[in-house]
Amino acid sequence: MKQQYQKGFSLIELVIVIVILGLLAATAIPRFLNVTDDAEDASVDGVAGGLSTAVSFVRSQWEVDGRRNDTVLLDGTTVSLDTRFGYPTGATNTDATSMTQDSCQEVFDLVLQNPPRSVLPGVDARKARYVVSLADGAGGSSNTIDGVQVGGLDVCLYYLASSLKLDAQTGFPTETLNDLNNLAGKGVTYNPGSGQVASFIE
C-alpha cells in the first residue's frame, strides 16, 4: 500500500504571500481614500458649471427682453435681477449690493433645474447637500451696462455640506461661513454684479 502525503503551503510561501498582499494594500488603500475627495471635487465643479450656465441663460433672456426689465421668465419661473447688471438676484430682490442669505438661496433654487437641497447656516445641514451663506460687500466692483462702476457687491457662497465641520448635536456648521478670504471646505461662489461663478476647494 502506497503512503499518501498531504500537500500544502510551507511557512515561507505563506509569509511571501502575506508580504505581497501587504504591499498591494499599502499602494491601493490611499487611492480608495482619495475617491471621496475626488467625488466631492467633481460634485462642486458640476454645480459650479450648472450655475454658471443658468446665470448665462438668465442674462441672455434679459438681453433678449430689452435689458431694462427687473425680472425674466426662465423655464416658467420668474427670476429677479439687478437692471444695472442683468444677473439673477433672487425671487424678489433686485439689487446686487443688497443680497441676503435668503436671496442667495433663491438664486440657487430658481435658476438650477434640479437644485441640490440647500439650507442656511442656522439650520441642521446633516441631510442637506449645500449650506448657503453671504459675504456682504466682499465682491469688489463691476461696471453697469451704462459704464458706471458700482462697488460693494455681495457674494453668494454655496458650501458643500459634507466638506464642513458640523456640530454633532445641532448639525449646524461650526466654521465661519461669511468670509470670502477664509473659505471653509469646498463650494461655489457667485457674484450677482459680475455674474462670475467659481468653485473653491480647501
VEXFI-676614 format. One record per residue: x, y, z negated of N, C-alpha, C in turn; residue in one letter. Coordinates in steps of 0.05 Angstrom, whole numbers, plus 32768, in hexadecimal, padded with zeros to 4 digits. Example, Ala and Ser with C-alpha at 12.3 -4.5 7.8 and 13.67 -1.06 7.14 Angstrom:
81087F8E7F6480F67FA67F6481087FBE7F64A;81017FD37F7281117FEB7F71810280017F63S;
***
This chain:
80117FE98000800080008000801280198000M;8009802D8012801980468014801280597FFEK;802680667FF38021807A7FDF801A80957FECQ;800480A27FE27FFB80BB7FED800580D27FDCQ;800F80E67FEA801980FE7FDB800581167FE0Y;800081257FCC7FF0813D7FCF800281537FD9Q;7FF881617FEE800881767FF97FFC81917FF1K;800C81A57FEC800381BF7FE3801981D37FE8G;801381EC7FDE802782017FE0803B82007FC9F;805382057FCF806782077FBA806582227FACS;807182247F958070823D7F86807C82547F95L;8091824F7FA4809F82637FB4808C826D7FCAI;807E825B7FD7806C82637FEC805582757FE1E;804A826D7FCA8035827D7FBE803F82997FB6L;8057829B7FAC806382B57FA5806682C67FBDV;806F82BA7FD3807382C97FEC805882D47FF7I;804482C37FF6802982CC7FFF801F82E37FEDV;802282E17FD3801982F67FC1802883107FC6I;8042830F7FCC805283277FD2804883337FECV;8043832380008039832E8019801E833B8016I;800C832E80077FF1833A80027FF483547FF2L;800683557FE0800B836E7FD0801583857FE2G;8027837E7FF5803183938007801A839D801AL;800A838B80237FF3839280347FE083A48025L;7FDA839D800C7FC783AC7FFC7FD383C87FF7A;7FEC83CA7FF17FF983E37FEB7FF883F68003A;7FF883EC801B7FF783FE80327FDA8403803BT;7FC783F180367FAC83F4803F7F9B8404802CA;7F9F840280117F8E840F7FFE7F8E842E8001I;7FA5843A80057FA4845880097F9484608021P;7F94845080367F848456804D7F6684558047R;7F5E844280377F41844080307F3A8456801DF;7F4C845F800C7F4584757FFA7F41848F8009L;7F4F8493801F7F4D84AB802F7F3484AC8041N;7F26849580437F0E849480537EF984A78049V;7EF584A9802E7EE284BB80237EE884D88029T;7F0184DF80267F0984FB802C7F0585018049D;7F0C84EE805B7F0884F280777EEA84F5807ED;7EDA84E580717EBD84E780767EB28502806DA;7EBB850C80557EB28526804C7EBB853C805EE;7ED4853A80687EDE854F807A7ECE854F8094D;7EC78537809E7EB7853580B77E9B854080B3A;7E90853B809B7E75854580957E7585648094S;7E89856F80877E8B858D80867E8F859880A2V;7EA1858C80B17EA5859780CD7E8C859480DED;7E7D857F80DA7E64857B80E97E4F859080E2G;7E4C859680C87E3985AB80BF7E4385C680C9V;7E5D85CB80C87E6785E580D27E6285E880F0A;7E6685D380FF7E6085D4811B7E4385D88121G;7E3285CA81137E1585CD81177E0B85E9810FG;7E1585F480F97E0E860F80F07E1786248104L;7E308621810E7E3B863481217E2A8634813BS;7E22861C81447E12861B815C7DF786278158T;7DEA862281407DD0862D813A7DD1864B8138A;7DE68656812B7DE9867381297DEC867F8145V;7DFA867281577DFD867B81737DE2867B8181S;7DD18667817C7DB7866581887DA6867D817FF;7DA7868381657D97869A815B7DA186B38168V;7DBB86B781697DC686CF81767DBE86D18193R;7DBF86BA81A17DB786BA81BE7D9A86C181C1S;7D8986B681B07D6C86BC81B27D6786DA81ACQ;7D7686E581997D74870181927D7C871281AAW;7D91870A81B87D9A871981D07D84871881E6E;7D78870081EA7D6386FD81FE7D4B870E81F7V;7D45871081DD7D2D871F81D47D31873D81D4D;7D49874781DB7D4C876481DD7D5F877181C9G;7D6A876281B77D7E876B81A47D75877F818ER;7D5B8784818B7D53879781777D3F878B8163R;7D37877381687D23876681567D32875B813DN;7D23875A81267D2F8750810E7D2887338108D;7D1A8726811A7D15870981187D1686FC8134T;7D1C86E281347D1A86D3814D7D0B86B98146V;7D0086AD815B7CF2869481587D05867E8163L;7D0E866D81517D21865881587D13863D8154L;7D0C862F81697CFF861581677CE686168155D;7CD6862B81587CBE862F81497CC1863A812DG;7CDA864081267CE0864B810B7CE98668810DT;7CDD867980FD7CE4869580FD7CFD869980EBT;7D1186A580F77D2A86AA80E97D2F86C880E9V;7D3486D480D27D3B86F080D07D5886F580D5S;7D5E870D80DF7D7A871480E47D7E873280E0L;7D97873A80DE7D9E875680DB7DA0876180F7D;7D90877580FD7D8F878081197DA9878D8121T;7DBB8793810E7DD4879F81147DE8878B8120R;7DE4877181197DF7875C81227DEA87468132F;7DD1873E812B7DC48729813A7DC8870D8130G;7DD2870A81187DD786EF810C7DC386EA80F6Y;7DBC86D180F27DA786CA80DE7DAE86D280C2P;7D9986DC80B47D9D86E580987D8886D98085T;7D7886C6808E7D6586B9807D7D4986B98087G;7D3586B680757D1986B5807D7D0D86D2807EA;7D1586E3806B7D0A86FE806A7D1F87138068T;7D37870D805F7D4D8721805D7D5687298078N;7D5B8743807C7D65874D80967D7E875E8092T;7D8E8759807E7DA6876980797DBD87568072D;7DD2875780827DEA8746807D7DFA874F8066A;7DF48766805A7E02876F80427DF1876C8029T;7DD98760802C7DC7875C80157DBE873F8013S;7DD0872D801A7DCA871080197DC887077FFCM;7DB986F27FF77DB786E57FDD7DBC86C87FE1T;7DBF86B97FCB7DC3869C7FCD7DAA86907FDBQ;7D93869A7FD57D7A86907FE17D7A86957FFFD;7D8286AD80087D8286B280257D9886A28033S;7DAE869C80267DC2868B80327DB7866E8035C;7DA8866580217D9C864B80237D87864A8039Q;7D788660803C7D64866280517D718660806DE;7D88866E80707D96866C808A7D9D864F8090V;7DA88641807C7DB08625807F7D9886148087F;7D81861880797D6A8607807D7D5A860E8097D;7D5B8628809F7D4C863180B67D59862B80D1L;7D73862F80D27D80862D80EC7D89861080F3V;7D8E860080DF7D9685E480E57D7D85D380E9L;7D7D85C380FE7D6685B381047D60859E80EEQ;7D74859280E37D71857E80CE7D85858580B8N;7D80859A80A87D9485A380957D98858F807EP;7DB0858B80757DB5857B805D7DA885888045P;7DA0857880327D938583801A7DA78595800BR;7D9E85AD80057DAF85C07FF77DA185CB7FDES;7DB185D37FCB7DA785DF7FB27DB985F77FABV;7DAE86087F997DBE861E7F8F7DCE86167F77L;7DE386257F6F7DF5861D7F597DE886167F3FP;7DD186217F387DC4861C7F1E7DB186047F1FG;7DB485F37F337DA285DC7F377DB285C37F38V;7DA785AD7F2E7DB585937F2E7DBD858C7F4BD;7DD785897F4F7DE185847F6A7DE885677F70A;7DE185557F5D7DE985397F607DDB852B7F77R;7DC485347F7F7DB585287F957DB585397FAEK;7DC4854F7FAD7DC585617FC47DDF855C7FD4A;7DDE85657FED7DF685637FFD7E07857C7FFCR;7DFA85947FF97E0885AD7FF97DFE85BF7FE2Y;7E1085CF7FD87E0985E47FC47E0F85FF7FD1V;7DFA86107FD17DFB862A7FDF7E0286407FCCV;7E1686507FD37E1D86677FC27E22867F7FD4S;7E2A86967FC87E2E86AF7FD77E4686BD7FCCL;7E5786C67FDE7E6E86D87FD77E6586F47FDFA;7E5C87037FCB7E50871D7FCF7E6587317FD9D;7E60873D7FF17E7287517FFC7E8D87498003G;7E92872E80057EAD8724800A7EB3871F8027A;7EA1872580397EA4871F80557EB187348066G;7EBD874980597ECA875D80687EB7876F8078G;7EBF877680907EAE878880A17EAB877D80BDS;7E97878780CB7E93877F80E67E86879680F5S;7E898797810F7E7C87AC811F7E6087A48127N;7E4E87B881257E3287B3812E7E3187B4814CT;7E1A87AF81577E1787B081757E1B87CC817FI;7E1887E0816D7E1C87FC81757E3988058170D;7E4A87F381677E6687FA81637E6D88068148G;7E59880681367E5E8811811B7E6987FB8109V;7E7E880280FB7E8A87ED80E97E7B87ED80CEQ;7E7287D580C67E6487D280AD7E7487BF809BV;7E7A87C980837E8987B980707E7787AC805BG;7E84879E80497E75879280337E63877B803BG;7E6A876D80507E5A875780597E5B873F8046L;7E45873280427E44871B80307E4C8702803FD;7E5486ED80307E5B86D4803C7E4C86BE802EV;7E3E86AD803D7E30869680327E44867F8030C;7E428671801A7E54865A80157E4486418011L;7E4A862D80207E3C8613801F7E5185FD8017Y;7E4F85F57FFD7E6285E27FF27E5885C67FF5Y;7E6885B37FFE7E6185977FFD7E60858E7FE0L;7E4885867FD77E4485807FBB7E56856A7FB1A;7E5C85567FC17E6D85407FB87E8A85487FB4S;7E9285607FBE7EAD85697FBA7EB0857B7FA2S;7E9A85817F947E9A85927F7D7E9B85827F63L;7EA4858F7F4E7EA385837F337E88858B7F28K;7E7885767F207E5D857B7F167E5C85747EF8L;7E4D85837EE97E49857E7ECD7E3B85637ECAD;7E4485517EB97E3985377EB67E1C85377EACA;7E15854B7E9C7DFA854D7E917DE6855B7EA3Q;7DEE85727EAE7DDB85827EBD7DDD857E7EDCT;7DF585767EE57DF985737F027E00858E7F0FG;7E0485A37EFE7E0B85BD7F097E2985BE7F10F;7E3085CB7F257E4D85CF7F2B7E5B85DE7F14P;7E7385D57F0D7E8285E27EF87E9685F77F01T;7E9B85F87F1B7EAE860B7F267EA086257F2DE;7EB0863A7F317EA586547F3A7EA186517F58T;7E8986577F627E8286537F7E7E7D866C7F8EL;7E8386837F827E7E869C7F917E9786AC7F98N;7EAE869F7F977EC886AC7F9C7ED386A27FB7D;7ED286B37FCB7EDC86AB7FE57EFA86A67FE6L;7F0886B27FD37F2586AE7FD37F2E86957FC2N;7F1B86897FB57F2286717FA57F0C865C7FA8N;7F0A86517FC07EF5863F7FC67EFA86237FBAL;7EE586187FAF7EE785FD7FA27EDD85E87FB6A;7EE985D17FB57EDF85BA7FC57EE185BF7FE3G;7ECC85B67FF17ECB85B7800E7EB085C48016K;7EB085D1802D7E9685DC80357E9985EE804DG;7E85860080507E82861180677E7C862D805EV;7E888641806C7E82865D80677E738668807FT;7E62867C807A7E53868980907E5186A7808AY;7E5986B7809D7E5886D4809A7E4286DE80ACN;7E2B86E880A07E1586F180B07E19870B80BFP;7E30871980BA7E36873180C87E46872C80E1G;7E57871880E17E67871180F87E5F86F78106S;7E4E86E880F97E4586CE81047E5A86B88101G;7E7086BE80F37E8686AB80F17E7F869480DEQ;7E83867C80E77E7F866480D77E9A865580D6V;7EA2864E80BE7EBC864080BB7EBA862B80A5A;7EC8861480A97EC8860080947EE186048083S;7EDF85FB806A7EF785FC80597EF985E2804AF;7F1285D980467F1785C080397F2D85C58024I;7F2785BC800C7F3985C17FF57F5585B77FFAE;
***
